[in-house]
Structure formats: structure tokens, C-alpha cells
Amino acid sequence: MSAFQPFSASTSTPESRAQALRLVRAMMGKTLGYFEDREDAQLKQIRTHLLDLADSKLPLLQSQNLRTAAVLLDRQATTFKRLYREALQQCLQEEVQAVWPEMEKLGAKPAPASDHALDGMTLSLIDVDEVHRILLLDRVAQQFNTRYESTLSPLTQKLGALFGNESPTLSSNPFRPGVLLGAFMRAWDKGEFEPQATEHLVQALEPGHTMDLAPLYTDLGATLTQAGIQAQTVHRIRKSVSSAYAPLTGSAPLGDASQSSQVPLQSAPAPLTQHAALAPAGAEPARSAWSALAPAGQQIATQVKAFLQRLGVGAAPGNVGTAGASAGHGGAGNAYAGAATAAGGAARLYDGDTNGTEHGYANTLQPAGNMVPADPALLNYLGQMQANAGPNASRFQFLQPQDSPHGHHNVLRQIREQDAIRQAPELDRGTVDALAEVFDYVFADQAIPMQMKVVIGRLQIPVLRAAMMDRDFFLSSEHPARKLVDTLASSSVAWTPEKGEEDPLYQRIEHTVQRVLHEFEDDLTLFSLLLAEFTEYLFESEQQAQQQIEPVANQERDQEALNAALAHADEIVHARISALPDSLPLVPFLKPFLTTEWRQVIAAAWMLEDSEPGRWNAALQTMDQLIWSTQPKTTSEERKALVGVLPELVRVLNVELDAIEWYGDPRATFTRRLIGTHMLAIRMKAPPPIDTQSAALEESAGDAAMEALDQRRATQLTVHDPAAMDDFDASAQLLTRGVWFEVAEPDLPSHRCRLSWVSPMRTRFLFTNREGFDAFVRNEREVAAMLRNGALRMLEQAPIVERALNRLLADNETELRLQA
């Protein structure tokens, strides 16, 4: 008998919803794990295929785009893999919620307003590019659907049974190839690697040159089968309804019409921070980085915003200008590839007349043919400042931080009053002010330790020179100097003053900054070289930390798998006992045995099914035989059948009980009671009379065992009940490894930790320090509680230059700056 009650609007219960929730989350975890284990091999397959296609007889533009995509997937592999993992999780959540709105609390965004991506739109509102993308994905997905039809079709039918869908189609399968391909496309778009290559890249995706999805679909189907869910094909004639988009069955949920079964593929605007979506509604707002700024400079900020907007920062792709190679001072223009296309082409600016503008900027910044190089006299002045500034450089005494109580100060704010800056062209003065605002944000960011702000602040002059040599600093996150600042700032949150300045991370950051100060002249390649060296250091440090984390993670992973198996065994045992007719109740002495010892046997069989096929079914069959063997045998045929099955039943019982190491008096007592029951069943033609002397004890023990079973199941329902979750629970569900937190628990000093590992089913969160030590583990509900009471506070870790620019360009920057 199936242990699962299919979910539907008419028959759903808290138990069925909770079990469906567990199953879906387990399937999502399997899918994410399957892709993560094969991501390197898949990227290699795709890159090889793209290069092979590029070498074939294709149109020149298509060949160039495919070759560019292959190169970027190689050079930016780490970034793309991270974006792909995030996009895949988001796409799965959206699709599952669209099929089953009960999954909203899992963290997916609300589904769009109709059953089709284009339903409800008037022609005037349709985004032609979006339609083209949807059709492109659908076209590419067709060959995958055909390739994996043999495994996809059974999975779709079983998912239909799980969600109570009487007529499931491929579009209602959240794990269909189209969703997985959509995640790939979304990751490529989010990374802004090369928008012009998107269509040709997606068209090149073929089943024979990507990872094999058949094992995944087989595994997902087996997961549902083990839970007692079988594919059911129902044929029925339906009465037509008036609306072409009305539900076809009466079992369709009666909810808001805005709930959809399909999520259109679209690129949502990037949030200001990597985890901006995790801030629960009503939570105490984090103290703004702008709140630490002095109230002066509002007029400058307004001018900077206008300057950045004219430069093209924040403009939609295609509205900024034409793509082209950056031209700058010396050889800096060719120091890196691809930056000029980051915002649809870097803005090409003419120099404007500076007469009478003081520190304002005349409206002469326009997209044009060639970028005007920086003023050589100003670059020379800044170069001398970079080389000679110090305690003994009287010419630049205004650079010394004697007036700063924190040891760091904004050099760029001070130099804007110098004659060399006041007399510079408008474009250069705008660059000084814009970068000053960026470093104001760096200095105000409370996630960066004070000592690190001093070190990173020394980069102000060389970064200013780099931004003047290549104006794409504000337009492209791939600008070498900008990437270095972003990386140093994000890495600095892992350092704490307690570690001291002899700490390897502090030493490495300071060494990197000193090399910039001493070696940078006019070649931006230096920033790329230092970034590569620093990234390699971070990678080696991460590898060392993983050696400390891995044993703990393996232990927690095994415990999670065991707990999941035990919870599933509870459902199986409960379903089997509940299914017994009133005329044949379970004998009392079997209740403790089935809910305790045999529960462990079932859980072990669940965990070992992959390595020992058939063990799971054997454990369930043995339980059924055991229950049957203790029921009254009133005919000779029943008694004869019992005699025939007893030898093998006893042998299997002994083997399984030995495997779970159940020995001693409890096992001996159970064995004697079982033998006595069997002997009575064989010798008597009618059920034995109730033994009033022992019946009360057995009945009491049986009731206690069933009560314990019900309590365990109720706990599982509470943990997984979407209705019991709030925004903090949803936030905890979206956390990913690598996020840094400030921990402030009562009676303990505040400290920082990193989420170093998340278990496959997200029931275990392992936090450590940078080296992988000081580990502690919390479950999802405990993490949500810590977020709720403020004991755990997430640190800002999105690229800091992007955050600063986003904040500068915000319409309500005045309010943002003044908020506490």
C-alpha cells in the first residue's frame, strides 16, 4: 500500500502537504547537487562544442560570437558557475511555486499573472525581445525534450500525482529541460559577459554536448517511487468551458487568478546588494553606509549624479553609445578586453569648455566617436603625488591624515581644491568627484574594519589615474582597477582587529596596495596581474579551510540523511498501521517494535537502496509479513501459509536486527512473545482469549509508542509547514555558502563568521571562521531565529563600487544619506 496521500485541493491534509514539501525540497537539492558535481565537465563540453562550431562554415558574426562565448566561459568560469547555481535555484523555486503555490514560502518570487508568459498583455505592452527569448528557449528545449522523453514522461506523471494534477503536461514539470536551459541563459545575462552572443550561444546548446540529464530524471523518479508515488494515466472527456484559459479540471485550486503555472524568462534588475532580497519585511533596517558621512557635499553629490548619468552609468543597454575599444593614456586602453561592451558600449565623450563652471559640469558630455584622453598635466601631477606623498613631502602635506580621527580620510575631496584640479578639463574634474563619492562609501561601510579602510584608502590616487586612463571604470565591473578595489574590500570583511596586522590576509592586502603605489605608471595590466595573484591567494586559503570543514560537513551530511530517512520511515509505519481494518488491529507488542526497531531497519534500507537495490522493498515486505503473521489464522489454509513463511521471516528478522545491533533482554523478550503468538496462531482455530494479566502492560507500551510516533510526525509538520514560516524563515532558505555574518549572542563577544557549508536538504548550516575553525552548526529554523532576534546580521558583500554607484544614482539619495 502506498504511504503517500496525493496532494489535491479536495484531499490535502497537513501531513500530505508537509510530505510533498519534503519531497520537492529533496528533489531540488538532488538537482542542484547533480549540476554542481558536473559543472566543470559541462562547461568544458560546451566550450569545446562552441569552438568546433566556430571553426565550421558559419556566418562570420555567428562564428565570432561563439568563439567569444567559449573564451568567456573559460576565463570567467568561476563567476559563471556561481551565477548558474544561483539562477538554477531561483528558476526551480519559481517553477515549483507556479505549479504549487503552497511552495511560496520556500523563497520563490510570486508567479506572474497568467498561465502563459504572454497572456493578458495587449500588443502595445509586449516586449518583442522577451517574446524572442521565450521562443528561442522553447525551440532549443525541444531537442532536449525529445532526447529525454523516456525518463521525462514518467517523472512528469509522478509529479502530477504529487501535486494533484489529473492531466500533467511537460510544462507542469518544474525540472524539465526548458527550466534548466533558462537558468543557463539567465546566468549568462546576469553576468553581462557578451549580450550580443546570447542568441548564438543558446542555439548552440545540444543534448549531445551538455551533461546527460537521464540519470537525474531517473533519480528524481526513483525518489517519488520510494515515497509511494506512482504515475497514473487518467483518460476522461471534459466539458468545455467558456474561457480559453479556464482550468480544465474541477480539482484545479480555486485561488487568485494572478497565480500562474509558467514563469516568463526575464532578466530582473540587479539588486543593490547580493542579498538585498533577504532582508525580511519589517526587520530593523541595517545602518546605512551613508549615515556615517558628513552632511556636507550635497551639491557635489548632485553634480556627480548628473555626471555619471551623462557618462552612461545606469543606462539601458544600447542607449549609451556604440561599442568599441577603449582608448586612453599610454597603452592602458588595451589593458583588458570586453569592458567597453559592459553597458552596451562605453560612452565616448568630448571635452567641454570649463570656463565659468567652477566645480560644476557643463552639459557638454555627449556620446561620440572617440574617448578623449586624460589631461597629461593632471596625470603627471597625480603621478608625482602617488610617488612622493609622505611625511617628508612638503608639497603634498594636505594629504596627511592628521585631521582624521580614524586614520583614513578622503584624499580626493582635498585635492579637488588644488589648482591642478580646478584647471583640469570638465571630464577629469567629474572623474575626481565621482571617485571621491565612491571612496566616501568605502570609508562609511561598517563591514570593512577601520584598519582595512586605511590600507585600501591608499589606493585613491592610483585608482583615480586608472579611471582617467580608461573611462570605463564607472561603466564596467570588469575594469581592472575597479575589480581590484571590489575584491580587496570584499575580502577585508574576513579580517578582524583581534588577528592583528601580522595576519596573512592583512599582510597580503597591504602588500597588494604597496605594489600598486610603487609600480603603477600607465599600464592597467598591473591591476589585472595583482588581482590574479590575490585571487590565487584566496583560493589557496579556501582550500586549506576546506580541509578543516570537510570532516565536520561529512558528519553533518550523514546525520541529515539519517534524520530524513527516519522521518520517512515514520510516515511509512504510520501509514501501514493506520491502514489496518478495525477487525484486524495490530497486536499491542508489535507497536513499540515497528515504531522503534523496525523504523531503524526501514531507514537503513532507504539510505542503502542505491548500493543495495531491492533492500527497501524487502524491508517493507517483511513488515507486511510480520503484521500478517500475528493476525488470527482461522482456516487451515491460513495456518499452512503461516508455517511456510515463518522460517524465512525469522531469518530476515534476525539479519536486520543484527544489522541495527539490537541485542540483549529487549530482543529476547520480543522474540519469545513473537514465537508464542505464532504458536497460538498455528494450533488454534479461533483467536486466543485476551490475557488480562499481560494485556494492560502491552497496551500501555503500545499506546506510548504510538504517541511518540505522533509527536515525531507533528514536529516534522511544524518544521516544514509553509503557513508557520515568516520572512526570516524565507531569508534563511535563500542563504548560500560564502556569506559573512556578524554574530552577537548574549554573554559572548561579537565576532564574525562565514556560512561555509549548507547541507543538501538545507537542514544544516555550518558556520566557521576564515580558516575553517570555531565551527558551529544550526538548523534552518535556528538560523531564522537568530536573524529574527538580531543575533545574526548579514554583512554587505556585493561589489562595493557597484553599491556606491547604485546609491549615488538612486532618486532619493538625500534621504538615503541622512537615514540613521
N, C-alpha and C positions, 0 to 999 in steps of 0.2 A: 504493500500500500504506500502511496506517496505521502511523504511527510510534509509536503508543502501545499498550502491553500492558495490557489492562484489569486492574484490581486485583481479586483474589479470594483467598479463603483457600487455594485449591489452586495458583494460578498466580502469586501475588505474588512479586516479587523486590525487592531493594533499589532497583533502578532504577525499577520501576513505582511503588513506594511514594513515592519521592522526587519523581517527576514528578507524581503525584497530589497530593502535598503542595504543590508549587509552584503547581499549577493552582488548588487550593482557596484558597490564600492570595491568589492574584491575583484570584480571583472575589470573595473577601471585601473586598479592597481596592477593587475596582470598585464594589461595593455601597455601602461606606462613603463613597467619594468621590461617587457618584451622589446619595446623600441629602444629603451636606454641601453640594454645589453647589446644591441646590434647597430647602434647609431654610427659607430666608426666604420664598420663594414659597409653599411648602406651608403654613407657619404662617398666612400671610395668607389663603390659600384657606380653611383650616379656620376661622379667626376669622370671616371673612365668612359662611360657611355657618352657623356657630353663632348668629350674630346674626340671620340670616334666619329660622332655625328658632325662635329665642326670640320673634320678632315674629309668628309664626304662631299658630294656635289650638291651643296645647298646654296641658296642665295647669300650674297656677301654679308648683308646685315644679320641674317639669322645665324650664320656661322660665327660672326664676331660676338654676338650676344651669348651664344652657347659657350664659346671659349672664355668669355669674361665671367660667366656664371661658374664655370669649372674652376677658374683661378680663385675667385672669391670664396667658393665653398672650401677651398684648400687653405687659403690664408686666414680666413675668418671662421674656420671650423669651430673653434671653441665658442665664439659668440653665437653662431647659427645653431649649434646643438642646444645651447641654453634657451634660446628663443623658441626652438622647435619643441622642447619639453614643455615650456610654459604654454605655447599655443595648443599643443595636443591636449593638455589637461583642461584648458579652457574650452576647447571645442567639444570634448567629450561631456563636460559638465553642461554646456548649453544644449547639446543634443539630447542628453538624458532628461533634462528638465523639460524640454519641449515635448518629449514622448510621455513623461510622467511628471506633472507639475509638483508632485509631492517632494521632488528632489531639490526644490528651490533652495532649501536651507543648506544644501551641500556647498553652496557658494557660487552657483552659476548665476549669470545675469538673467533678468527676466527675458522670456522669449518674446520675439516680435509679435506683431498684432494679427497674423493670419496664418493659414495653413500653407501658404506659398510665399516665397520671397517677394513676389510682385503683386500679390492680391491686395486690393484696397487702394492701390496707387492710381492716381489719374496720370494720363500721359505726360502732363506738364511736370509731374513730380518724379518721374522715373529717371534715375541716374543711368545713362546709357553705358558708362564704363562699368558700373556694378552689374548690370544685366550681362554684359560681355564676359565678365569674370565668372558669373554663375554658370553661364552656358559653357565656358571653357572648362571649368571643373567637371561639369556633368559629362562633357564629351570625353575627357581624359579618363574619368572614372568608369566609363562603360566597359573598357577593355579589362579593367581590374574586376568588375562585377562578373564578367564572363569567365575570367580565369579562375575565380574562387567560388563559382556558383555552387559547387558540390558541398562546400563547407559553410558557405554563407546562408544558403536556404534553410538548412536545419536550425542554424543559430537564430535566424530571423523568426522562425516558427516558435522556438522555445522562448524567445524574448516576448513574443506576442502573448504566450501563455503566462509569462511572469507579470506583464503589465495589464493583463485582462483585455487584450486586443483580439477580438474574434477573427479579424481578417488582416493579419500583419502583412506589410509590404516592406520591400527593402528600404524605403525612405523612413520607415519607423525603426530601423536598426541603428542605434547610436554608434555602432562600431563598424559601419560599412566603409568601404574604401574611400568614398567621397569625402567623408569626415576627416579621415587620416590625410588625404591629399590636401584638403582645405587647410589643415593645420600647417602642412609644409609651406603652402602658399602664404599663409598669414605670417609665418616666421620670416620668410624672405622679405615680405613687405615691411614688417616691423623693423627689420634690421636696416632697411633702406640701402641694401647693398648695390643694386643696379636696377631701378624701376623699369628701364627700357627692355631688360632681358626677361622680365617676369613671364610674359606670354610664351616665349620660346622655351624657357626653362620648364614650365609646367607641361607644355605639349610634349616635351622630350621624356617625361616620366612614363615608363612602361613596366608592366609586371615582371618581365624577364630581367630587368636591370635595377630592381629595387629589392628590398628584403622580402622573403617569402612569407605571406600572411596566412597561408594554410595552417601551419602549426598553431598560430594564435587563435584562429577561429575554431579549430578543433579543441583547443584547451578551454576556450570560453564555453563552448557547447558542453564539454565534459563537466565543467563546473556546475552548470544548470542541471545536467542529468544527475549528478551526485546529490543535488539538492531535491531530487524527486520531480523535476520539471521535464515534461516530455512534449515533443512537438505534436500538435493536434491540428489536423486539417478539417475545417468545417465548411460544408457546401450548403448554402441556403439562398433562396430567392428573396430579394429585398424589395420593399415597396419604395417607389421613387418619391422623393420629397421635392419641394418647390425650389429650394436653393441649390445651386450647383455646388456649393461648398459646405452644405449642411452635413452633419455626421451621418454615416450610413448605418449605424447600429444604435440600438437603444442603450447599449452599455457604455456609450461614449460619455465621459464625465460632463455633467452639467455645470459648467463654470463660466467664467468671464470669457467673452468672445475674443478677447485680446490674446488668449493663450494659444500658442501656435505649435505645430508639430514640426516645423522646419525653421532653422535659423539661417538667414541670408548671410552670405560671406561678405564681410565688410571690414575695413580697417578702421577701428575706433581711434580717436585722437589719443596720443600717448599721455598718460597721467604725468603730473609734475614730478612724482617720485615713483620708484619701482613698486612700492607697496602702498600707494595712495589709496587704493580701493580697500585696503584692510582696516582703515580707521572706522570703527563702528559708529553708527549714528548715535548722537547723544553722549559720546565719550568726551572726556575732558580734553580739549584741544591741546596739542603739543605746543610748547612755547615757540613762537616763530623765530626763525633765524634773523629776521629783520628787526625784531623787538630790541635787539642789543645795539642797533645802530643809533647814532645821534640824530636828532630831528633835523639837523641842517642838511642842506643839499637837495631839497625837494625840487628846486628849479633845474638843477643839473640832471636829476633823475628823469624829469620830463623831457629834457633835451636829448638825453641818451636814448630814451624810448623811441622818440621820433627818428633819431639817427639810425637805430637798429632796424626800425620798420622800413626806412628808405633803403637801407642796405640789403634788405630781403629776409631778415631773420623772422621766422614765423609765417612767411608767405607760403601759400599753397604751391605745390609743385607745378612748374610751368608758368608761374606768374612773376618770376624773379628775373629771368633773362635767359640767355642761351648758354648751353654747356660749352665748356672749353677748358683748356689747360690754364692753370694759374700762372700768371707772370709776375715776378716780384724782383726784389733786390738780389743781385748776385745770382746764385744758382738755386735759390730757395724755392722758386716756383715749381721745380720738378722734383722736390724732395719726397713727395709721396704721390700715389696715384689714387684717383677716384674721388678726392674731396670736392672737386668742382661740381660734381653731379649730385651732391647730397641734398640740395634744396632745389632741384630742377635746374641747376646751373648757377654758378656764383654770380653775384651782381657785379657788373663792370661799371666802374664809377669814374666820372670826370672830376678833375679838381675844380673847386669853385673859388670865387673871389672871396677873400677873407676880410676885406675892408669893412670896418664898422660892425662886424658881427661879434666882437669880443669872444666869449666862450660859447655863444650860440652858434647854430649851424645854418647857413643859408640853404634854401631849398634848391640846391643845385646838384644833389646826388641823384643820378639817373642811371638806369641800366644802359650800358653802351658797349662798344666793341672791345676795348682793351682795358685792363685794370691799370690805374695809374700807380706807379711805384712810389714807395715812401720817400719822403724828403731826405736826401743824402745827408744834409747838415744835421737834421734831427737824429737820424740813425747814428751818426758819428758822435753826437752829444750823448746819446743814450749808451753807446758802446763804451765811452770813457767813464760814464757813471757806473756801468757794470764792472769795469775793470779796476776802478780806482776808489770807489766808495769805501770808506772805512774810518776808523777813529783818527787817522792821520791825514785824511783827505779834506783839507780845509775848504776846498772849493765846493764840496758837497756835504757840508756839515748839517744842512737841513734834513739829510736822510737819516740822521741818528735818532734812535727812539727814546731820547732822554725824557720826552714829554708824554710817553705812553706808559700807563700804569701796568700794562700787561706784557710789555716787552716787544709786542708787534705793533705795527702801525701801517697805514696805507700810504706808501711812498708816492703812488700815482696821484693821490689827492694833493700832495705837496708840490710836486713838480709842475702841475698844471699852471701854477702861478709864476713859473720861471719864464724869462723872456724867450728862451728857445722853444717853449711850447706855445706861448701866446702868439708867436710869429709864424708858427707852423701852418701848413695848409689845413683847410677845414677837415678833410678826411682823416688826417693824422690826429688832430685835436679830438675829433669824435672817438677815435680808437682809444685814446688815453682815458677819456671819461668813461667809456663803456667798460673798459677793463678794470677801471677803478671800482665801478659798481660791482663787478664780478668778485673782486677781492674783498670788498666790503662784506659780501655774502659769505665768503670763505671764513673771514675773521669772526662773523657772527654765528656761524654754525656751531652749535653746542655739542655736536657729536665729535668734533675734532678737538683733541686735547690742546691746551694752551701752548705747551712747548712745541707741538707739531705745527701750530699756526705760525710760530716764529720762524721755523725752518722753511715751511712752504712759502711764507711771505717773502723770503729772499728771492723767489723766482719772479717777482713783479716786473723788474726791468727787462730781463731776458725774454720773458713771455710777451711783454709789450713789443719788443723788437720783432719777435717771431710773428706776432699778429699783424704788424705793419708790413712785414715782408710778404706775407701771404694772408690776404684779407678774409680767406675762408675760415678763419678762427671762429667767427661768430655764426657761420653758416653750416659748418660740418663738424660733427663729433669725431671725424677721423683726422682732423688737423693734428699733426704730431705733438705740438706743444700743448694743445688742449687735452689730448688723450693722456699725456704725462701728468698734467695737473689733476685731472679726474682720478687717475689711478693712485697717485700719491695721497690724495685727500681721502679716497675711499679706504685705502689700506691703513691710514693713520688711526681709524676708529678702533683698530685691534690693539693699539698700544695704550698703556695706562701709565701715569707718572710713577706708580709703585715699581715698575720694571726698570726705571732709571734710563739714563742716556747711554749706558753700555749695552742695552738690549739690542740684539741683532737687527730687528726691524727698524728701530730708531737710527742705528748706525747706517743701515742701507739707504734709508730715505735721505739722511743728511749727506751721505756720500754722493747720491744721485744729484742732489741740489748743488753741491760744490762743483761737480763736474760740469754742470750747465754754466755756472758762473765763470769758471775758468776756461772752458773750451768753446763755448758757443760764440761764433762770429757772424757768419751769414749762411750757414748750411743747416737747414732744418732736419737733415738726416740724423744729426746728433740726437735730437729728441726721440726719434724712432729707435735708434740704437740703445739709448738708455732705457727706454720703455721695454724693449725686448729683454734686456739684462735684468731689469727689475721684475718683470713678469716671470722670468725663469727662476729668480729667487723665490717668488711667491709660490710657484709650482713645486719647487723642491721642499719648501716649508710645509706645504699642504700634504705632500707625500709622506713626510715624517709624521705629521699629525695623524694621518690616516692609519698609520701603523699602530698608534695608540688607541684609535677609535674602533678599529675593526673587531678586536675581540669582544668588546662591550656590545657593539652593534650585532654581531653574530648571536650572542647570548640573548639579546632582546628580540631579535628576529625569530629565534626558535621559540621563545616564550609566547610571542604573539601568535605564531602558527598553532601552538598547543592550545592557547585560550580560544582561538577561533574554532578549532576542531572540537573542543569540549562544549562550546556554545552550540555548535551544530548538532553534536551528539545529544544534548539536552532536548533539542527540538525533535529529533528522531524518536527518542524514547518516549517523550510526552505524546507525540502523535500516535505511536503504536499502542500505548496504554489506553489513550482516550478512544481509540477505535474499537476496543473490545466491547462486545454486546453486553447488556446488563445481565443476561442469563449466563454468561461465562466470564465472571470478573477475574482479575488477576489475583492469584493466591498471595496473601499478605507477605510471606517471607521472600517473594521474588522482588517486591518493590524496592527495598534497600539495595538488593543486588544489581538490578537493572539500572537504577539511578546513580549508582556509585561505581562499582567494579566494571560492569559491562559498558557503562558510559566511557570509561577509560579505554576499553578494548575498541569501541567504535571510533573514538577519537584517534587512536593509533592507526587504525585501518584507513581513516580519511587521509592522514598525513603520509602514509606509505603507499597509497594507491598507485602513484606513478611508478615507483620502483617495484612494487609487488601487485601487478594487475589482478583483479579478482578478489583481493582481500576484503575490500569494502563490502561487496555483495555477500561474501561468505559470512562476514560478521552479522549483517542484517538477517541472513537466512538462519544462522544459528540462534539468534534471539527469537525469531519466529518459532523455530522448532522447540526451543526451551519453553516458551509460553504454552505452546500446544501440548507439550508433554506433561505439563502439570494440570491440565484440564481433565475433567471426568471422562472416562472411557466406558461407555455403557454397552458397547457391542463387541462381539468377538473380533470383528474386522478391525476396529479401532485399537483393541489391545494387541492384536497381531502386528499392526503397523508400528505401534509404540516399541514393541520388542525389536523390530527390525532397525529402527533408527537410533536406539539407545547406545549401542557400542560406539558409533562414530560421533554421536553427540557428546558423550562423556569424554572421548579422546580430544575433540576440538576444544571443549571447555577447559580441560586441563592444560592444553598447549597455550591457549590465550591467557589463562590466569597465571601461568608461569611467566609469560612474557611481561605482564604488568607487575610481576613479583608480589603477588598476593598469597601470603603464606600464613601459617600459624592457626590458632584456635578459631578465628572467624571463618576461615575457609573450611576447616574440618567440620564445624557446626553446620555450615551451609550444605556441604556435601552430604552429611547424614540426613538432613532434612529433605534434600532432593531425592536421595535414594528411597527414603520412607514414602514419599509421595508417589514415586514411580511404582513401588511395590504394591501400594494400595490400589493404584490405577490398574495394574495388571491382574490382580487377584479378585477384585470386587466388580460386581455388575452394576452397582449404583454408587453415587458419590459417597465418600466416607462421612460419618457424622462429625459435626463440629466438636473439636476438642476444647471444651470450655476452659480447661486449666491453662493451656498454652495460647489459645486464640487471642486473649486480651493482650498479651505481650507482643505477639506478632502483629496484631492490628495496630498497636501503638507505634511500633517501629516502622511499619509501612506508612502510616499517616505522617510521621516525622520525615521520612524520606521524600514523600510527595510534596510536603510543604517546603522542604529545602530546594527541590527541583523548581517549584513555582517561584520561589524567591530569586533563584539564579536567572530564570527567564524574565522575571519582572525587571531585574537590574539591567539586563541586556536591552529590554524595551525602552527603559528610561534613557540609556546611553545613546540609543540610535533613533529616538523619536524626534522627527523634524519639528513637531509642534513645540517641543520643550527647548529648542535652541534659540538663542538670540544672536545679535550681531557679533558679539565677541566669539561665540562658537563658530560662526561663519568665517570670521577672521582667522581663527586657529586652523580651520580646514584649508585655508589658502596659503599657509606658510610653507616656504621651501627652504631647503638646506642652504647654508651660507649667510643667512640673515643674522645680523648682530643686534643684541639687546642690552639694555641697562637693567640689572636686577636689583631691586630694592625690597628686601624682605625684612620683617621685624627682627630686631636683635642681631642683625647681620650687617656687616659693612657693604655698601653699594659696590657692585662690581659688574664687569662686562662679560658676556658670554656669547657664543655663537651656536646657532642651530646647526649642528654638524651632521646629523643623520635623522631621517624620518623613515619609519618602518613602512613596508609595502602597503599595509592596510591602514596606515596613519593612526595607529593606536599607541605608538611610542615615539616620543620626541627626545632625542639625545642632545644635550647641551654640553659644551666644553669650552675651555679657553683656547687661545690661538694654537697652543702646542698639542691640544688633544687631551689635556689633563683636566682635573677638577670636574669630572663628568657627573651629571645628574640627569635622570630620566623622568619625564612627566607624560601622562596620557593627554589626549586631546582636550578632555573636559578640564583637566587641571591647568593646562596652558591657557584655556579660555578664562578660567577663574583668575589666573594671575594677570592677564590682560585687563580683566574687568576691575580688579581692585588696585591696579597700578603697580603691582609688584614686578611686572614685566613690561618694559617700554621699548618699542622698536626704534632703532637708530636709523636716521636717514642715510641711505647708501646709493641712491641713484646718482648718476654723474653730476658733480656739483656745478659745473659750468652750465649745463642744461637747466638745472634747477634755478640757478641765478638768472638766466635769460628768460625763462618762463615767468619768474616772479616779476622781472622788470617789465615784461610785456603785458602783464595782467592789467585788465581795465581798472581794477580797484587797488592799484599799488599803494595809494596813500593809506587806505585802511589797513592793508596788509603790513605796511611798515610800522604803523602805530599800534598794532594789536600786541597785547602782552603775551 
